[in-house]
């Protein structure tokens, strides 16, 4: 059964509001109300994204992180998505290449 994207959007907006209110009224680091609001928000997002895909063939630009991804290194580069290379990884490699290239250019000119 396909969910109406408009209804799914309304549910997502309500889940965002509930999540905000849970966080703003947090009662300590391990507040179960915040955890529950997080779960409801994640579910609402998935339903909305799936409804957009089913009805319009479109999706949102967001991805939910898997729980098992939390333990992995954040600096891992996803080679399937060139736009997601961490800036600092690129900067370090680029600096090395530029420095090496500049040295070789200077050696050729002498």
Buried (B, 14 or more C-beta within 10 A) or exposed (E): EEBEBEEBBEBBEEBBEBBEEBEEEEEEEEBEBBEEBBEBBBBBBEBBBBBBBBBEEEEEEEEEEEEEEEEEEEEEEEEEEEEEEEEEEEEEEEEEEEEEEEEEEEEEEE
